[in-house]
Amino acid sequence: MKTDKEIQKDVIAELNFDPAVNQAEIGVEVKDGVVTLSGHVSNYPEKWNAETAAQRVAGVQALVIDMDIVQPTLSVRSDADIALSVEHILRWKTFLPENAVKIMVENGWVKLSGEVEWEYQRLLTIEAIRHITGVTGVSDDIKLKPKSNAGSSEIKAVVEAALKRRAKDAAPNIQVAVQGSEVKLTGKVLNWSERYLATHSAWSTPGVSNVKDHMVFTR
């Protein structure tokens, strides 16, 4: 098991390794496996890339984000201008039904709501606006409203089969419970990669409208 100092060293190394992150701007503290990232970054993509880089490091149990975005003057845009850009990007890149996603922008922070049929549509929506100049963050309140009428037992079987295909080593340690269209995952995983594979398997299953992640890391 890694010590906090070893985790801190590895997180700093991973931040340095990622060309999309300026590690000199980011502070790293670790306590009981919980990593806190602090400091100032110049845009939202850099903040997101720093979070993702830290999650790749083995031994990280949880992540606390205390980073601020300080945009260059030329990158600052009005909320109305950002909202218009978001509308255009969603129209060009997501092919969602008109008015499926509602947009609100406050101080550069984009808040998304509405309903889509599939999890990949929700993720594609967030990815499409992440790199828009002036965006300082994204809040996702998009709901899934699947058309599938699959029952709980069918959903459970599909999720478990997907886990065995995608995360064979982790699958025996993950328990799947289904109530209606909601999936609850419990058990132990080794790292964020296994956790992602498990949750993505659940979200990708037809008929699922919500996934509760109660998995913990093996230390």
Sequence and secondary structure as in RCSB ss.txt:
>XXXX:A:sequence
MKTDKEIQKDVIAELNFDPAVNQAEIGVEVKDGVVTLSGHVSNYPEKWNAETAAQRVAGVQALVIDMDIVQPTLS
VRSDADIALSVEHILRWKTFLPENAVKIMVENGWVKLSGEVEWEYQRLLTIEAIRHITGVTGVSDDIKLKPKSNA
GSSEIKAVVEAALKRRAKDAAPNIQVAVQGSEVKLTGKVLNWSERYLATHSAWSTPGVSNVKDHMVFTR
>XXXX:A:secstr
   HHHHHHHHHHHHHH TT  GGGEEEEEETTEEEEEEEESSHHHHHHHHHHHHTSTT  EEEEEEEE   GGG
   HHHHHHHHHHHHHHHT   TTSEEEEEETTEEEEEEEES HHHHHHHHHHHHTSTT  EEEEEEEE      
 HHHHHHHHHHHHHHH TTTGGGEEEEEETTEEEEEEEESSHHHHHHHHHHHHTSTT  EEEEEEEE  
